[in-house]
Amino acid sequence: VCLTCCSKEAMVRINQICHKNGVKFFSGDVFGYHGFMFCDLGLHEFVEEKPKVAKGSSGLEDGPEAKRARLEAPETTMVKKQLQFCPLREALAVQARGEEAAAALQKTAPDYFLLH
């Protein structure tokens, strides 16, 4: 489900229905030069490609084997991962007061507060 130009209440209500039923949810809007985008993918599974670490190379060798190793494409392995996305209501419920919030607020883009 993709939403734009909706009230915050409508976005929260529709996201709750989507989250409960395992439906992917995207919402966004633009206000002049500023905008926001939110996505709730529920439990999102994906595959990440990781390079394999070469064994036994000390870096001091300078023979034909070392040159061949540098020319060959590095081997990779596929790693399955999961991320649990939070619903919009939880994302908006972040407290902006207190000592713990002070550090988080310094890292928060000002555009976040447009939605509120």
C-alpha positions, 0 to 999 in steps of 0.5 A, a space after each residue: 500500500 502506498 499513501 501520499 497526501 494523507 493525514 497522520 491519523 489516516 496513515 497510522 490507521 491504514 498502517 496498523 491494518 497493513 502491519 497486522 495483515 503482513 502487507 507492505 506499507 509506504 507513505 510519503 509527502 512533500 512540503 516545498 523543499 522538504 519531505 518525508 518517506 516511511 516504510 513498514 515492510 514487517 518482517 523483511 528477509 533479504 540476501 546480502 553478498 559478503 566477500 570471503 576472506 583469503 587464507 594464508 596470505 601474508 602480503 609479503 609474497 611477490 611471485 606469480 601466485 600473488 599476482 594471480 590472486 590479485 587478478 582473480 575476482 574475489 569469492 563471495 558468499 550469500 548470507 540470508 538476513 532479516 529485519 523487523 520494521 516497526 509500525 508508524 505509530 511506534 516510530 511517531 511515539 519516540 519521546 523528544 524529552 529526557 536525557 536519552 532523547 537529547 543525543 537522539 535528537 541531535 542526529 534527527 533530521 529536522 524534516 522528521 518533525 514536519 510529519 508531526 
